Amino acid sequence: MANISSQKKRIRQDEKKNLRNKDKKTALRSSIKAILNSEGTVEKDMKDTVIRNLDRAYTNGIVTKNFRDRNKSKISKL
């Protein structure tokens, strides 16, 4: 356990950030699975929204570049 007050604060901030990022990543994965498992055609708006969210998640450091590119490719093929 940290003794320095600034380090204690950093630990608290990291825990909050970790939970926030985990929630965003879970929501992103759910939306990707919804598109990939959908029967028939998928609306263009839905694809665009998921691709935009993938780009935002990458920009914010939630997902890796490879994860983003791989899933964008899968969605674009539909």
C-alpha positions as CSV (number, residue, x, y, z in Angstrom):
1,M,0.0,0.0,0.0
2,A,1.3,3.4,-0.9
3,N,2.3,5.9,1.8
4,I,2.4,9.0,-0.3
5,S,-0.9,10.8,-0.6
6,S,-0.5,11.6,-4.3
7,Q,0.1,7.9,-5.0
8,K,-3.0,7.0,-3.0
9,K,-5.0,9.4,-5.2
10,R,-3.4,7.9,-8.3
11,I,-4.5,4.4,-7.2
12,R,-8.1,5.7,-6.7
13,Q,-8.1,7.4,-10.1
14,D,-6.8,4.3,-11.8
15,E,-9.5,2.1,-10.3
16,K,-12.2,4.5,-11.5
17,K,-10.6,4.6,-15.0
18,N,-10.3,0.9,-15.1
19,L,-14.0,0.4,-14.3
20,R,-15.1,3.0,-16.8
21,N,-12.9,1.5,-19.6
22,K,-14.1,-2.0,-18.8
23,D,-17.8,-0.9,-19.1
24,K,-17.0,0.8,-22.5
25,K,-15.2,-2.2,-23.8
26,T,-18.0,-4.5,-22.8
27,A,-20.6,-2.4,-24.5
28,L,-18.4,-2.2,-27.6
29,R,-18.0,-5.9,-27.8
30,S,-21.8,-6.4,-27.3
31,S,-22.6,-4.1,-30.2
32,I,-20.0,-5.9,-32.4
33,K,-21.5,-9.3,-31.6
34,A,-25.0,-8.0,-32.2
35,I,-24.0,-6.9,-35.7
36,L,-22.1,-10.1,-36.5
37,N,-24.8,-12.4,-35.2
38,S,-27.7,-10.5,-36.9
39,E,-29.7,-12.4,-39.5
40,G,-30.1,-10.7,-42.9
41,T,-29.1,-7.2,-43.7
42,V,-27.6,-4.8,-41.2
43,E,-28.5,-1.1,-41.4
44,K,-25.7,1.1,-42.6
45,D,-26.3,3.5,-39.7
46,M,-25.7,0.7,-37.1
47,K,-22.5,-0.2,-38.9
48,D,-21.3,3.4,-39.0
49,T,-22.1,3.8,-35.3
50,V,-20.1,0.8,-34.3
51,I,-17.2,1.7,-36.5
52,R,-17.2,5.2,-35.0
53,N,-17.2,3.8,-31.5
54,L,-14.3,1.5,-32.4
55,D,-12.3,4.5,-33.5
56,R,-13.2,6.4,-30.4
57,A,-12.2,3.5,-28.2
58,Y,-8.9,3.2,-29.9
59,T,-8.2,6.9,-29.6
60,N,-9.0,6.7,-25.9
61,G,-6.7,3.7,-25.4
62,I,-9.5,1.3,-24.5
63,V,-8.7,-1.2,-27.4
64,T,-5.6,-1.9,-29.5
65,K,-5.1,-0.9,-33.1
66,N,-5.3,-4.5,-34.2
67,F,-8.6,-5.1,-32.4
68,R,-10.0,-2.0,-34.0
69,D,-8.8,-2.9,-37.5
70,R,-9.8,-6.5,-37.3
71,N,-13.4,-5.7,-36.2
72,K,-13.8,-2.8,-38.7
73,S,-12.9,-5.3,-41.4
74,K,-15.4,-7.9,-40.2
75,I,-18.2,-5.3,-40.0
76,S,-17.3,-3.8,-43.4
77,K,-17.7,-7.2,-45.1
78,L,-21.3,-7.5,-44.1
